[in-house]
Amino acid sequence: MHWTRNALAYVPKAHQTMVAAGLRQAFQQPDQAAARASLCHFADQLHNRWPKLKVFVDDSLDDVLAYMSFPAQHRTKLHSTNPLERLNKEIKRRADVVGIFPNEDSIRRLIGAVLLEANDDWQLQHRYMQIEGMTELATPMINQQTLAITPQAN
């Protein structure tokens, strides 16, 4: 959402709906390669009209599509900062109840307790990310490391 807003800043208001639809289409692709190709193709089409938009897309392409390298079941949780914003809001709510802290250690203890509570909640009640999906990430890394080690001839 934030990246899309930043991209639309390079486009006049009259054309923002069309550009937003094209950008959204790239994020609906099934994998990172297809999304990259779609986004690059769309930016190339608009290069003559809005060259700064193309530069912005090219510069931020790797960052904005990084979440697509994870398994599909985790992408919905990674493409948004909503969980982080929710956690920050809970910390702020708890800190506002106290009002004034006597020293830095007391606020660290409070924030630490809120973070531990959130961690326990994610681990015990509902897993934020399923372990089974994370094994998909570890398997290719093991195979790549195995392939990187080659025997030397004497």
Contact map, one row per residue, 1 for C-alpha under 8 A:
1111100000000000000000000000000000000000000000000000000000000000000000000000000000000000000000000000000000000000000000000000000000000000000000000000000000
1111110000000000000000000000000000000000000000000000000000000000000000000000000000000000000000000000000000000000000000000000000000000000000000000000000000
1111111000000000000000000000000000000000000000000000000000000001000000000000000000000000000000000000000000000000000000000000000000000000000000000000000000
1111111100000000000100100000000000000000000000000000000000000000000000000000000000000000000000000000000000000000000000000000000000000000000000000000000000
1111111110000000000000000000000000000000000000000000000000000000000000000000000000000000000000000000000000000000000000000000000000000000000000000000000000
0111111111000000000000000000000000000000000000000000000000000000000000000000000000000000000000000000000000000000000000000000000000000000000000000000000000
0011111111100000000000000000000000000000000000000000100110000000000000000000000000000000000000000000000000000000000000000000000000000000000000000000000000
0001111111110001001100000000000000000000000000000000100000000000000000000000000000000000000000000000000000000000000000000000000000000000000000000000000000
0000111111110000000000000000000000000000000000000000000000000000000000000000000000000000000000000000000000000000000000000000000000000000000000000000000000
0000011111110000000000000000000000000000000000000101100000000000000000000000000000000000000000000000000000000000000000000000000000000000000000000000000000
0000001111111011001000000000000000000000000000000100100000000000000000000000000000000000000000000000000000000000000000000000000000000000000000000000000000
0000000111111111000000000000000000000000000000000000000000000000000000000000000000000000000000000000000000000000000000000000000000000000000000000000000000
0000000000111111100000000000000000000000000000000000000000000000000000000000000000000000000000000000000000000000000000000000000000000000000000000000000000
0000000000011111100000000000000000000000000000000000000000000000000000000000000000000000000000000000000000000000000000000000000000000000000000000000000000
0000000000111111111000000000000000000000000000000000000000000000000000000000000000000000000000000000000000000000000000000000000000000000000000000000000000
0000000100111111111100000000000000000000000000000000000000000000000000000000000000000000000000000000000000000000000000000000000000000000000000000000000000
0000000000001111111110000000000000000000000000000000000000000000000000000000000000000000000000000000000000000000000000000000000000000000000000000000000000
0000000000000011111111000000000000000000000000000000000000000000000000000000000000000000000000000000000000000000000000000000000000000000000000000000000000
0000000100100011111111100000000000000000000000000000000000000000000000000000000000000000000000000000000000000000000000000000000000000000000000000000000000
0001000100000001111111110000000000000000000000000000000000000000000000000000000000000000000000000000000000000000000000000000000000000000000000000000000000
0000000000000000111111111000000000000000000000000000000000000000000000000000000000000000000000000000000000000000000000000000000000000000000000000000000000
0000000000000000011111111100000000000000010000000000000000000000000000000000000000000000000000000000000000000000000000000000000000000000000000000000000000
0001000000000000001111111110000000000010010000000000000000000000000000000000000000000000000000000000000000000000000000000000000000000000000000000000000000
0000000000000000000111111111000000000000000000000000000000000000000000000000000000000000000000000000000000000000000000000000000000000000000000000000000000
0000000000000000000011111111100000000100000000000000000000000000000000000000000000000000000000000000000000000000000000000000000000000000000000000000000000
0000000000000000000001111111100001110110000000000000000000000000000000000000000000000000000000000000000000000000000000000000000000000000000000000000000000
0000000000000000000000111111100000100000000000000000000000000000000000000000000000000000000000000000000000000000000000000000000000000000000000000000000000
0000000000000000000000011111110000100000000000000000000000000000000000000000000000000000000000000000000000000000000000000000000000000000000000000000000000
0000000000000000000000001111111101100000000000000000000000000000000000000000000000000000000000000000000000000000000000000000000000000000000000000000000000
0000000000000000000000000001111101100000000000000000000000000000000000000000000000000000000000000000000000000000000000000000000000000000000000000000000000
0000000000000000000000000000111111100000000000000000000000000000000110000000000000000000000000000000000000000000000000000000000000000000000000000000000000
0000000000000000000000000000111111110000000000000000000000000000110110000000000000000000000000000000000000000000000000000000000000000000000000000000000000
0000000000000000000000000000001111111000000000000000000000000000000000000000000000000000000000000000000000000000000000000000000000000000000000000000000000
0000000000000000000000000100111111111100000000000000000000000000000000000000000000000000000000000000000000000000000000000000000000000000000000000000000000
0000000000000000000000000111111111111110000000000000000000000000100000000000000000000000000000000000000000000000000000000000000000000000000000000000000000
0000000000000000000000000100000111111111000000000000000000001000100000000000000000000000000000000000000000000000000000000000000000000000000000000000000000
0000000000000000000000000000000011111111100000000000000000000000000000000000000000000000000000000000000000000000000000000000000000000000000000000000000000
0000000000000000000000001100000001111111110000000000000000000000000000000000000000000000000000000000000000000000000000000000000000000000000000000000000000
0000000000000000000000100100000000111111111000000000000010000000000000000000000000000000000000000000000000000000000000000000000000000000000000000000000000
0000000000000000000000000000000000011111111100000000000011000000000000000000000000000000000000000000000000000000000000000000000000000000000000000000000000
0000000000000000000000000000000000001111111110000000000000000000000000000000000000000000000000000000000000000000000000000000000000000000000000000000000000
0000000000000000000001100000000000000111111111000000000000000000000000000000000000000000000000000000000000000000000000000000000000000000000000000000000000
0000000000000000000000000000000000000011111111100000110010000000000000000000000000000000000000000000000000000000000000000000000000000000000000000000000000
0000000000000000000000000000000000000001111111100000010000000000000000000000000000000000000000000000000000000000000000000000000000000000000000000000000000
0000000000000000000000000000000000000000111111110000000000000000000000000000000000000000000000000000000000000000000000000000000000000000000000000000000000
0000000000000000000000000000000000000000011111111110110000000000000000000000000000000000000000000000000000000000000000000000000000000000000000000000000000
0000000000000000000000000000000000000000001111111111110000000000000000000000000000000000000000000000000000000000000000000000000000000000000000000000000000
0000000000000000000000000000000000000000000011111110000000000000000000000000000000000000000000000000000000000000000000000000000000000000000000000000000000
0000000000000000000000000000000000000000000001111110000000000000000000000000000000000000000000000000000000000000000000000000000000000000000000000000000000
0000000001100000000000000000000000000000000001111111110000000000000000000000000000000000000000000000000000000000000000000000000000000000000000000000000000
0000000000000000000000000000000000000000000001111111111000000000000000000000000000000000000000000000000000000000000000000000000000000000000000000000000000
0000000001000000000000000000000000000000000000100111111100000000000000000000000000000000000000000000000000000000000000000000000000000000000000000000000000
0000001101100000000000000000000000000000001001100111111110000000000000000000000000000000000000000000000000000000000000000000000000000000000000000000000000
0000000000000000000000000000000000000000001101100111111111000000000000000000000000000000000000000000000000000000000000000000000000000000000000000000000000
0000000000000000000000000000000000000000000000000011111111100000000000000000000000000000000000000000000000000000000000000000000000000000000000000000000000
0000001000000000000000000000000000000000000000000001111111110000000000000000000000000000000000000000000000000000000000000000000000000000000000000000000000
0000001000000000000000000000000000000011001000000000111111111000000000000000000000000000000000000000000000000000000000000000000000000000000000000000000000
0000000000000000000000000000000000000001000000000000011111111000000000000000000000000000000000000000000000000000000000000000000000000000000000000000000000
0000000000000000000000000000000000000000000000000000001111111100000000000000000000000000000000000000000000000000000000000000000000000000000000000000000000
0000000000000000000000000000000000000000000000000000000111111111000000000000000000000000000000000000000000000000000000000000000000000000000000000000000000
0000000000000000000000000000000000010000000000000000000011111111100000000000000000000000000000000000000000000000000000000000000000000000000000000000000000
0000000000000000000000000000000000000000000000000000000000111111110000000000000000000000000000000000000000000000000000000000000000000000000000000000000000
0000000000000000000000000000000000000000000000000000000000011111110000000000000000000000000000000000000000000000000000000000000000000000000000000000000000
0010000000000000000000000000000000000000000000000000000000011111111000000000000000000000000000000000000000000000000000000000000000000000000000000000000000
0000000000000000000000000000000100110000000000000000000000001111111110000000000000000000000000000000000000000000000000000000000000000000000000000000000000
0000000000000000000000000000000100000000000000000000000000000111111110000000000000000000000000000000000000000000000000000000000000000000000000000000000000
0000000000000000000000000000000000000000000000000000000000000001111111000010011000000000000000000000000000000000000000000000000000000000000000000000000000
0000000000000000000000000000001100000000000000000000000000000000111111110010000000000000000000000000000000000000000000000000000000000000000000000000000000
0000000000000000000000000000001100000000000000000000000000000000111111100000000000000000000000000000000000000000000000000000000000000000000000000000000000
0000000000000000000000000000000000000000000000000000000000000000001111110110000000000000000000000000000000000000000000000000000000000000100000000000000000
0000000000000000000000000000000000000000000000000000000000000000000111111110000000000000000000000000000000000000000000000000000000001101100000000000000000
0000000000000000000000000000000000000000000000000000000000000000000101111111000000000000000000000000000000000000000000000000000000000000000000000000000000
0000000000000000000000000000000000000000000000000000000000000000000000111111000000000000000000000000000000000000000000000000000000001000000000000000000000
0000000000000000000000000000000000000000000000000000000000000000000001111111110000000000000000000000000000000000000000000000000010001000000000000000000000
0000000000000000000000000000000000000000000000000000000000000000001101111111111000000000000000000000000000000000000000000000000000000000000000000000000000
0000000000000000000000000000000000000000000000000000000000000000000000011111111100000000000000000000000000000000000000000000000000000000000000000000000000
0000000000000000000000000000000000000000000000000000000000000000000000000111111100100000000000000000000000000000000000000000000100000000000000000000000000
0000000000000000000000000000000000000000000000000000000000000000001000000111111110000000000000000000000000000000000000000000000000000000000000000000000000
0000000000000000000000000000000000000000000000000000000000000000001000000011111110000000000000000000000000000000000000000000000000000000000000000000000000
0000000000000000000000000000000000000000000000000000000000000000000000000001111111100000000000000000000000000000000000000000000000000000000000000000000000
0000000000000000000000000000000000000000000000000000000000000000000000000000011111111000000000000000000000000000000000000000000000000000000000000000000000
0000000000000000000000000000000000000000000000000000000000000000000000000000000111111100000000000000000000000000000000000000000000000000000000000000000000
0000000000000000000000000000000000000000000000000000000000000000000000000000100111111110000000000000000000000000000000000000000000000000000000000000000000
0000000000000000000000000000000000000000000000000000000000000000000000000000000011111111000000000000000000000000000000000000000000000000000000000000000000
0000000000000000000000000000000000000000000000000000000000000000000000000000000011111111100000000000000000000000000000000000000000000000000000000000000000
0000000000000000000000000000000000000000000000000000000000000000000000000000000001111111110000000000000000000000000000000000000000000000000000000000000000
0000000000000000000000000000000000000000000000000000000000000000000000000000000000111111111000000000000000000000000001000000000000000000000000000000000000
0000000000000000000000000000000000000000000000000000000000000000000000000000000000011111111100000000000000000000000000000000000000000000000000000000000000
0000000000000000000000000000000000000000000000000000000000000000000000000000000000001111111110000000000000000000000000000000000000000000000000000000000000
0000000000000000000000000000000000000000000000000000000000000000000000000000000000000111111111000000000000000000010000000000000000000000000000000000000000
0000000000000000000000000000000000000000000000000000000000000000000000000000000000000011111111100000000000000010010000000000000000000000000000000000000000
0000000000000000000000000000000000000000000000000000000000000000000000000000000000000001111111110000000000000000000000000000000000000000000000000000000000
0000000000000000000000000000000000000000000000000000000000000000000000000000000000000000111111111000000000000000000000000000000000000000000000000000000000
0000000000000000000000000000000000000000000000000000000000000000000000000000000000000000011111111100000000000100000000000000000000000000000000000000000000
0000000000000000000000000000000000000000000000000000000000000000000000000000000000000000001111111110000000100100000000000000000000000000000000000000000000
0000000000000000000000000000000000000000000000000000000000000000000000000000000000000000000111111110000000000000000000000000000000000000000000000000000000
0000000000000000000000000000000000000000000000000000000000000000000000000000000000000000000011111110000000000000000000000000000000000000000000000000000000
0000000000000000000000000000000000000000000000000000000000000000000000000000000000000000000001111111100000000000000000000000000000000000000000000000000000
0000000000000000000000000000000000000000000000000000000000000000000000000000000000000000000000111111100000000000000000000000000000000000000000000000000000
0000000000000000000000000000000000000000000000000000000000000000000000000000000000000000000000000111110000000000000000000000000000000000000000000000000000
0000000000000000000000000000000000000000000000000000000000000000000000000000000000000000000000000111111101100000000000000000000000000000000000000000000000
0000000000000000000000000000000000000000000000000000000000000000000000000000000000000000000000000001111101000000000000000000000000000000000000000000000000
0000000000000000000000000000000000000000000000000000000000000000000000000000000000000000000000000000111111100000000000000000000000000000000000000000000000
0000000000000000000000000000000000000000000000000000000000000000000000000000000000000000000000000000111111110000000000000000000000000000000000000000000000
0000000000000000000000000000000000000000000000000000000000000000000000000000000000000000000000000000001111111000000000000000000000000000000000000000000000
0000000000000000000000000000000000000000000000000000000000000000000000000000000000000000000000000000111111111100000000000000000000000000000000000000000000
0000000000000000000000000000000000000000000000000000000000000000000000000000000000000000000000100000101111111110000000000000000000000000000000000000000000
0000000000000000000000000000000000000000000000000000000000000000000000000000000000000000000000000000000111111111000000000000000000000000000000000000000000
0000000000000000000000000000000000000000000000000000000000000000000000000000000000000000000000000000000011111111100000000000000000000000000000000000000000
0000000000000000000000000000000000000000000000000000000000000000000000000000000000000000000001100000000001111111110000000000000000000000000000000000000000
0000000000000000000000000000000000000000000000000000000000000000000000000000000000000000001000000000000000111111111000000000000000000000000000000000000000
0000000000000000000000000000000000000000000000000000000000000000000000000000000000000000000000000000000000011111111100000000000000000000000000000000000000
0000000000000000000000000000000000000000000000000000000000000000000000000000000000000000000000000000000000001111111110000000000000000000000000000000000000
0000000000000000000000000000000000000000000000000000000000000000000000000000000000000000011000000000000000000111111111000000000000000000000000000000000000
0000000000000000000000000000000000000000000000000000000000000000000000000000000000000000000000000000000000000011111111100000000000000000000000000000000000
0000000000000000000000000000000000000000000000000000000000000000000000000000000000000000000000000000000000000001111111110000000000000000000000000000000000
0000000000000000000000000000000000000000000000000000000000000000000000000000000000000000000000000000000000000000111111111000000000000000000000000000000000
0000000000000000000000000000000000000000000000000000000000000000000000000000000000000010000000000000000000000000011111111100000000000000000000000000000000
0000000000000000000000000000000000000000000000000000000000000000000000000000000000000000000000000000000000000000001111111110000000000000000000000000000000
0000000000000000000000000000000000000000000000000000000000000000000000000000000000000000000000000000000000000000000111111111100000000000000000000000000000
0000000000000000000000000000000000000000000000000000000000000000000000000000000000000000000000000000000000000000000011111111110000000000000000000000000000
0000000000000000000000000000000000000000000000000000000000000000000000000000000000000000000000000000000000000000000001111111111100000000000000000000000000
0000000000000000000000000000000000000000000000000000000000000000000000000000000000000000000000000000000000000000000000111111111100000000000000000000000000
0000000000000000000000000000000000000000000000000000000000000000000000000000000000000000000000000000000000000000000000011111111000000000000000000000000000
0000000000000000000000000000000000000000000000000000000000000000000000000000000000000000000000000000000000000000000000011111111000000000000000000000000000
0000000000000000000000000000000000000000000000000000000000000000000000000000000000000000000000000000000000000000000000001111111100000000000000000000000000
0000000000000000000000000000000000000000000000000000000000000000000000000000000000000000000000000000000000000000000000000111111111000000000000000000000000
0000000000000000000000000000000000000000000000000000000000000000000000000000100000000000000000000000000000000000000000000110011111000000000000000000000000
0000000000000000000000000000000000000000000000000000000000000000000000000100000000000000000000000000000000000000000000000000001111101100000000000000000000
0000000000000000000000000000000000000000000000000000000000000000000000000000000000000000000000000000000000000000000000000000001111111100000000000000000000
0000000000000000000000000000000000000000000000000000000000000000000000000000000000000000000000000000000000000000000000000000000011111110000000000000000000
0000000000000000000000000000000000000000000000000000000000000000000000000000000000000000000000000000000000000000000000000000000001111111000000000000000000
0000000000000000000000000000000000000000000000000000000000000000000000101100000000000000000000000000000000000000000000000000000011111111100000000000000000
0000000000000000000000000000000000000000000000000000000000000000000000100000000000000000000000000000000000000000000000000000000011111111110000000000000000
0000000000000000000000000000000000000000000000000000000000000000000000000000000000000000000000000000000000000000000000000000000000111111111000000000000000
0000000000000000000000000000000000000000000000000000000000000000000000100000000000000000000000000000000000000000000000000000000000011111111100000000000000
0000000000000000000000000000000000000000000000000000000000000000000001100000000000000000000000000000000000000000000000000000000000001111111110000000000000
0000000000000000000000000000000000000000000000000000000000000000000000000000000000000000000000000000000000000000000000000000000000000111111111000000000000
0000000000000000000000000000000000000000000000000000000000000000000000000000000000000000000000000000000000000000000000000000000000000011111111100000000000
0000000000000000000000000000000000000000000000000000000000000000000000000000000000000000000000000000000000000000000000000000000000000001111111110000000000
0000000000000000000000000000000000000000000000000000000000000000000000000000000000000000000000000000000000000000000000000000000000000000111111111000000000
0000000000000000000000000000000000000000000000000000000000000000000000000000000000000000000000000000000000000000000000000000000000000000011111111100000000
0000000000000000000000000000000000000000000000000000000000000000000000000000000000000000000000000000000000000000000000000000000000000000001111111110000000
0000000000000000000000000000000000000000000000000000000000000000000000000000000000000000000000000000000000000000000000000000000000000000000111111111000000
0000000000000000000000000000000000000000000000000000000000000000000000000000000000000000000000000000000000000000000000000000000000000000000011111111100000
0000000000000000000000000000000000000000000000000000000000000000000000000000000000000000000000000000000000000000000000000000000000000000000001111111100000
0000000000000000000000000000000000000000000000000000000000000000000000000000000000000000000000000000000000000000000000000000000000000000000000111111110000
0000000000000000000000000000000000000000000000000000000000000000000000000000000000000000000000000000000000000000000000000000000000000000000000011111110000
0000000000000000000000000000000000000000000000000000000000000000000000000000000000000000000000000000000000000000000000000000000000000000000000001111111000
0000000000000000000000000000000000000000000000000000000000000000000000000000000000000000000000000000000000000000000000000000000000000000000000000011111100
0000000000000000000000000000000000000000000000000000000000000000000000000000000000000000000000000000000000000000000000000000000000000000000000000000111110
0000000000000000000000000000000000000000000000000000000000000000000000000000000000000000000000000000000000000000000000000000000000000000000000000000011111
0000000000000000000000000000000000000000000000000000000000000000000000000000000000000000000000000000000000000000000000000000000000000000000000000000001111
0000000000000000000000000000000000000000000000000000000000000000000000000000000000000000000000000000000000000000000000000000000000000000000000000000000111
